[in-house]
Amino acid sequence: MTWTPGSAGPTAATTPPPSESPSEPAGRVRRFSRAERWIHRTTGALMLVCVATAAALYVPQLAELVGRRHLVVTVHEWSGLLLPVPVLLGLGSRAFRADLSRLNRFLPYDREWLRAVRRRDARPGSRPAGKFNAGQKIYAAWIAGAVLVMLGTGLLMWFTGFAPILWRTSATFVHDWLALAIGVVLIGHIGMAYGDPQARRGMRTGSVERAWAEREHPHWKEE
């Protein structure tokens, strides 16, 4: 079976292994397609705009420094509305759909990974993973759900004339506190990425070192 994203299916058995791919240098494995990298970058940029504009609206010192509140509100609203668009457009990519399927499958070795993390066990082989480890799967599920909740509550806050005041008040409460949680989680996500140069390189260039893939994601081939 190939390691190339999107190869799962009837054609997987006929696809040459990564080492035989003429498009990859020796010792490297294709991890993400160009479409997947652009989806990640665009979604990340929109998310950062949402977080930055939210901070400028809710932190008094930043609000005073930035000014132009109406413009900040407009940018925040539209960046939030556009947030799901890269993912929706990305569904046209076979590689992206294949990786979504991997992210949505929680397998037995993912539980082993979580147990090793809880025990702070960092020995080689103690944290088995497929293309995505259990932490990445949990993060992807959580952030996807959070974005949908933020979009729904944001629409209730935006179109004030279509909802009772209790709904708007509740939506504002959920929206504000979930925004804070998203900010904290994003800081953790960025910190984890900066702690793993190979993971960053995979998202930047599309390929990673084979040795890193075999060490950190030993079940990738099986998937």
C-alpha positions, -999 to +999 in steps of 0.1 A: +000+000+000+012+035-008+017+063+017+003+088-008-028+106+006-059+099-014-047+066-028-070+044-007-095+025-029-094+002-059-063+018-073-042+017-041-026-016-049-014-005-083+002+028-071+040+026-068+054+029-032+068+063-022+104+053-027+096+047-064+079+080-070+099+102-093+084+133-078+100+128-044+137+129-034+152+098-020+145+094+017+113+115+016+076+107+017+047+127+002+025+137+032+002+165+019-010+175-016-008+211-028-046+214-023-044+203+013-016+227+021-036+256+006-067+246+026-046+246+058-030+279+051-062+297+041-082+283+070-053+292+094-052+328+080-089+333+084-088+318+119-060+342+129-079+371+115-110+361+135-089+358+167-070+391+161-102+410+154-120+394+184-091+405+206-093+440+192-130+441+200-129+427+235-096+438+250-100+475+259-063+483+254-063+468+220-096+484+211-083+518+219-050+512+200-067+498+169-098+521+168-122+519+138-145+495+156-170+493+128-143+482+103-130+456+128-165+442+134-170+439+096-137+421+091-145+398+120-179+389+107-168+382+071-137+363+081-159+341+103-184+335+075-156+326+051-140+302+076-157+270+064-153+279+027-117+265+021-128+231+037-160+230+015-140+238-016-113+213-006-139+185-007-132+184-044-097+171-037-095+133-034-064+136-012-082+159+012-113+136+014-090+106+021-073+125+050-107+135+064-116+099+065-084+091+084-091+119+109-126+105+115-114+070+123-103+064+159-084+031+159-070+008+187-035+021+185-049+057+190-059+046+225-024+033+231-011+068+220-034+085+245-024+061+273+013+068+266+007+105+267-011+103+300+018+083+314+043+108+299+059+078+282+081+091+254+101+059+247+105+050+210+075+031+198+054+039+229+031+062+209+019+044+178+000+064+152-012+063+117-009+092+093-024+113+121-019+106+158-048+106+183-040+141+195-043+155+160-076+136+155-091+150+187-079+185+178-094+183+143-128+171+157-128+197+184-119+227+162-144+216+135-172+215+161-161+248+176-161+265+142-197+254+136-208+266+170-191+299+165-207+303+131-242+296+145-239+318+175-223+345+154-252+345+130-276+348+159-256+378+172-255+394+137-291+390+127-306+404+159-341+409+145-347+372+138-341+358+173-356+364+208-334+383+232-328+352+253-313+334+223-291+364+215-279+367+251-271+330+253-254+331+219-232+360+230-222+341+262-213+309+243-195+328+215-173+349+238-162+320+261-157+296+232-136+322+214-113+324+244-110+286+244-102+285+207-075+311+213-059+290+240-061+258+219-047+276+188-017+287+209-011+251+219-015+239+183+011+264+171+034+256+200+032+219+191+039+226+155+070+247+163+083+219+184+083+195+154+102+209+124+094+178+103+056+184+108+060+220+097+081+210+067+054+185+057+028+212+057+051+237+040+065+215+012+042+185+012+069+159+021+087+146+052+117+125+059+109+087+057+128+081+090+105+106+108+074+091+092+084+055+102+092+067+138+063+090+145+036+074+123+045+037+121+009+026+111+007+051+082+014+024+056-013+001+070-039+029+065 
